[in-house]
Amino acid sequence: MQIPIIFSNFAIYTLNSKSIMKATEQTILHVERALRRTAVKFPPEAEADRMTDIHIVVSQDTGELKTFDDDDNELMRCVVEQWIGNTDDDFYDSVSSLIRKCIIQNKELVEKLSILRPYSFVLEDDDREHINELYVVDDEIGIIEPLSIDSIDKDLDDFLDNLLKL
């Protein structure tokens, strides 16, 4: 069960506990470099006159990590050796967790992009299918870990049941 922790204008959700592939230092460096190379395309000193999300596409077969804007313009690409041919069932969960962690560690960089707010960092597979919303940048709300309506309904039901038992 995900338990929301709300403070100020930010909602932070606990991460699901799953077995996660241990990322090597080189893998972390590749992901952080990819974020920086993407950020260069949207310098903070430029006027935010463009509306787009950042689509992060990861290939489990080739290990490629690419970023795109909403118009499918490729912003950058690199190969993460640790991901090449990875057949783990939880590959995308592990990658989501790692990229989200790197985004959070580079929060100042990713929140100053010259993109109209709100914008998101979205993980997709190599078929461009949506996997996970990794991070939302907004002036009023910061969301880490995507929300699931089913999860919220269940959490609220559990909370109400516990409250009524008192």
URRADA-V500587 format. One line per field, one symbol per residue. burial: b if it has 9 or more other C-alpha atoms within 8 Angstrom, else e. A space follows every 10 residues. Layout:
burial->???
This chain:
burial->ebeeeeeeeb bbbbeeeeee eeeeeebbeb bbebbbbbbe ebbeeeeeee ebbbbbbbbb ebbbbbbbbb eeebbbbbbb ebbbebeeee beebebebbb ebbeebeebb eebbbbeebb bbbbbbeeee bbbbbbbbee bbbbbbeeee bbeebeeeee eeeeee
